[in-house]
Amino acid sequence: MRRIKTAVIGGGHLGRIHARLLRQNPAFELVAVCDPQPLIQQRMIEDFDVRAVSHYQKIIGEIEAAVIATPTTTHAEIATDCLQQGIHLLIEKPITADFASAVQIEQMATALNRIVQVGHVERYNTAVATALGTIGAPRFLSAIRTSPYPFRSFDVGVVLDLMIHDIDLANAVFDTPLTSVQAWGESIVGVHEDIATAFLSFANGGTAQFHVSRCNMQPQRCLQLYGDRGYACIDLVHHMVKSVHYPDWLQRREIDINQLPPGIQNMARERFFEWVLPSQEIQVEPINAIAQEQADWADAIRKNRPSRVTLRQAVSALEIATRVVEAISYGKRTKAIPIAAKNFGAIPTTVPPPLTIPPELHSYRAA
């Protein structure tokens, strides 16, 4: 089968991952990696034995497909240039930095009949699919996604950097229009929010809450799903699913466990997650989700079919993320509420004194 001539645009963290995996996938022929920095070009040549160029326009006539792994604020321009040349795209999430540009890309891709897939990679996480198979009809989703400061992706805030993963999951799980958004966030390091929490409601009654931070001491990636048949907790790092099932006899109230004799209640308490709410731990075989999304992309190109993450879903996820950012912005304009000390008694002052700039950073002070 003829291989798809492909380029990776952007040689940073994700660009390197995509380049490595494309070389391993027989569906693709990696033609080149494009990055303006000579040092990155040299590393790509040395590490992957691949041609490296400074700009995608130099090879745009030689390729059929491209992975866009550049800063989010550049996605719209690069995607537009590529689509005009008839190139299929895999764009790292989010699709663009603003909703209007995403809609334009969707319209262009539809008109030109090109496959545009967006890197919402958690859709290819087998732990998520495993958990969904244990809970029945989903009702509530909760996600925590935090990390230490990454010193990359700072052209956008943490909502577009991290929360967009969980927004896409909730959008796919509930698969119905959004009805309301509440959100809070704070800018700590840069001009965009670095910490954020959001609460979403959907038309079918589904609800979701997210907390994200890129200023956390420890990385966390966990997801909880609640349905009408049980609930599941997912450790997205270690591919572990812990699920609890609501048995039929309990839902039909065949036994009122609150009226059991004391001795039987004590036994039920000790064996609660065996007798009353049966639980299980499922160790999911880890797979490379980015490799899976690349394989899906190749198959979508060859069969001219939508990928698992449709372009409409990617645009919808960005629209929801935009509403979250707008809600955060509105909250920042409201007056801060002082602590109601009368409700807590004496509150000791434990805020540390102003910290000085470390000597190692003095020479980097802004003018």
Buried (B, 14 or more C-beta within 10 A) or exposed (E): EEEBBBBBBBBBEBBBBBBBBBBEBEBBBBBBBBBEEEEBBEBBEEEBEBBBBEEBEEBBEEBBBBBBBBBBEBBBEBBBBBBEBEBBBBBBBBBBBBBEBBBBBBEBBEEBEBBBBBBBBBBBBBBBEBBBEBBBEBBBBBBBBBBEBEEEBBBBBBBBBBBBBBBBBBBBBBEEEBEEBBBBBBBBEEEBBBBBBBBBBBEEEBBBBBBBBBBBEEEBBBBBBBBEBBBBBBBBEEBBBBBBBBBEEBEEEEEEBEEBEEEEEEEBEEEEEEBBBBBEEBEBEEEBBBBBBBBBBBBBBEEEEBBBBBBEBBBBBBBBBBBBBEBBEEEEEEEEEEEEEEEEEEEEEEEEEEEEEEEEEEEEEEE
